Amino acid sequence: MDPVAAIRSRLEESRGQFENHEFDEKIQTGMEDSLISLSRSVDLHAASVYVCSRRCKTLQNLAAYNGGVNFIGRVRFENGYGLSAWVAKKQQTIYLPDIHRGSRHGHAPVRSYASLPMVQDEDILGVLNLAHIKPNAFERPEMTTIKSYIESLKPILQMYQRHHNGFREQKENPSHR
């Protein structure tokens, strides 16, 4: 069974058993494991998964691989910071195949950067950011694998959003328990 399917299965089985913070930790750990799995299929240097909070319509960093990545992270957009927030708002992929200068990630310059929206039925679920220290890292074959990975993440992000909405509704309106 692939790692993302295993995460979905564990979450479905345990969804009602955990408090909000425990559920968040399970999802975060599972997402970090899935990024490690992605790094075995696609050569990458760093990655981040952001989830969109339906209630606040803002992006929250859910998981990171090798420190994560988000370009122009200090710039505020309507629904969060960095290029991830712009990608979420516009629901458009950004791929910078060969960055010659500028931002650094740790000690190695980022040469390739991709930021991909995760959309279901025209609703933004989240954003996946990828970075590599070599140029042209995310070309057609890699993008096919990345898009397949995104498709497998969508149910997890939807589950996360439903859980958070349900948990907040219970806290705000205890009579619905």
N, C-alpha and C positions, 0 to 999 in steps of 0.2 A: 504494500500500500504506500502511495507517495506521502511525503510528510504533511502536505496541506490537507489531504483527505483524512489523515490520522488526527490532525488538530481539530478539524470539523467534527469528526466522530466523538472525540473526547469532550468537546464543548457541548454538543447536543445532549450527550448523556448526563452531563453535570450542570447544565444551565441553571436549574432551580435550586441547587444545593449551596450555592456560594453567595456570600455578601458581595457587594459591588467591587470592593478593592481586591478580593480574592479572584473574582472573575477577570478583572483587568489584568492581574498578574499572570493568570493562565493564558490569556490571549497574548499578552506581551511576550511571554516566554515562547509560546508557540510561533508567533510571528518572527521572532529573532531566529528560532530554529529553521523556519522556512526560508529566511534570507540566507542563512548558511547553506541550505540546500540549493538555493538559486545560484549562489556563488560557485557551486560545483558544476553547474550546467552552463553558466555564462561567466566568462572571465570578467570580474569587476573588482574595484578597489574599495569602494564604500557604497552603502545603500541606506535608504530610510523609507519607512512607510508612515504616512500620515493618514489619520482617519478624520472624517468630517463629522463634527458634532451637529446633529440635526437641530438640536434645541437652540444653540447659539450660532449655528452656521459658521463655525470657525474650525480651522485645522488644528489637530493635536498630534504631536509626535508619538507614534505608537511603538515603533521598533527601529533599531539601528543595527547596521553591520559595519564593523571597523570604524566606529565613531559617527557614522551617518554622514549625510550631506544635504545641504540646502543652500543654493546660491542666493546671494544678496539677502541673507538672513536678517539683516537689520532694517530692511525696508518693509514698512507696514502697508499691506493691502487691505481691502475691505474685510476679508475673512481670515486674516492671519499675516504671518511674516514670510518673507522670502519668495522666491520664484514658485515654490509649491503653492502658495496662496493664489498667485496669478493663474497658474495652471488649473487649479480647482475652479476658480471663477469663470475662466474662459472655456474650460473643458477641452483644452487643446494640448497636444504633446509638444514639448520643446526638446529638440535634439541638437546639441552643439558638438559636432564630430571632431573638431580640431581647434581647441582653444590655445592660442599662441602665448598669451600672457594673462596676468590678472590673478584671480583667486587661487589661493593655495589651500590644500587640505593636508594639515600636518606639515611634514617636511617635503612632501612630494607634490608637485603642481598637478592639478586636475587638468587633463587634456581633453577628455570626453565626458560629456554630461548629458543625461536624459532625465526628463521629468514627465511622467505619464499619468494622466487622470484615470481614475477607476470609476466608471459611470455605469449605472444600472437604471434603465427606464428614464433617462434624462436627469437623474438625480446623482449628484456627486457623492461617492462613498469615501474616496480618499485619493491620495497621490503617492506614486512610487518614484523615488529619485535614485538614480544610479550614477556613479562616477568611476572613472578609471584614469590612471596616470599615463596611459598611452592613447594616442589619437585614434579615431575611427573604431572605437571599441564596440560600439553597439550598432552594427550594420544589420542588413536584412536577416541573416540566419539567427543572430542573437535576438533581434526584435521579435521574431516568431516565437522563440522560447519565452521571452519576457511577457509577451501578450498572452500566452497560454498560462503562465504563472499568475498574471493579473486576473484572468477569468476564474482561476481556482481560489483566489483570495476574496472575490466578491461576496460569496455566502458568509464568510467569516466576518467581514466588515459589516454586512447587514445584520448579522446576529449580534455583534457588538453594539450597533446603533439601537436595535430593538431592546436589548437588555438595558442599556442606559436610559432609554425613554421609559420603559416599564418600571425600572428602579426609581427614577425620579417621580413618576406618577404615584407610586406607592408611598414615597416619603411625603409628597405634597398632599395626598389625599388618602390617609390611612384607612378609610372606610371601605376601600376597594380590595382589601386583603382577603 
